[in-house]
Amino acid sequence: MDVKIVKDKVAGGQLAFDIIKEDITNGAKVLGLATGSTPITLYQAMIASDLDFSNMTSINLDEYVGMPFDNPQSYHQFMKDNLFNKKPFAHSYVPDGMAEDIEQAAADYEKIIAANPIDVQILGIGRNGHIGFNEPGSDLEGRTHKVQLTESTIEANKRFFEREEDVPRYAISMGIGSIMQGKKIILLAYGEDKADAIKATVEGPVTSHVPASVLQNHDDAIIIIDEAAASKLSK
């Protein structure tokens, strides 16, 4: 792991962008993308740049099950609002949470990943160390699958919905094995509430109890964190 400590999330987003830009210059064609507040500064840097992504492919980590694509809380809509409307890609894939057969949709998504090997995968991290929607206890070699969201994740998501009953209980997510296929992985984390997860990811054992810890086994994993998120690292 290459741990890079930055001043704040703006600097982190810019650093991630600089790394991606260099990879694109060297021939990268496929980006694995994430949603949530963490990658927004990266997407802002991408939008502000003169880079053209119209000959590239993007593949997103996850989507809620049963969430219409045009719902403001869907990850389809998030990506449009925060990146694609300003910087379109030739092909942009987000899991189909509206599919009648979610298991088949997951299998089809794995075929998309296999046909478009990810050059750079962007990740955030949950306070419990999850990546994508792969919660503690997930199979470290798992592939795209339907996930039952934990109560802690549902609780964390309540703030985005008017009513508790509107909070999705299931998602479709790339598995940890799928994520690890990315040639390069950039994990972003900001804030003191991520400090425990970062310490466990970087300095703890590789364990399914901290899914992000599997990145210790990746050949090219970069961890970009601010000083607050790095505050519990011992070195």
Summary of the structure (lengths in Angstrom):
residues: 235
radius of gyration: 16.5
end to end distance: 13.1
largest distance: 48.7
contacts: 777
relative contact order: 0.18
helix: 37%
strand: 20%
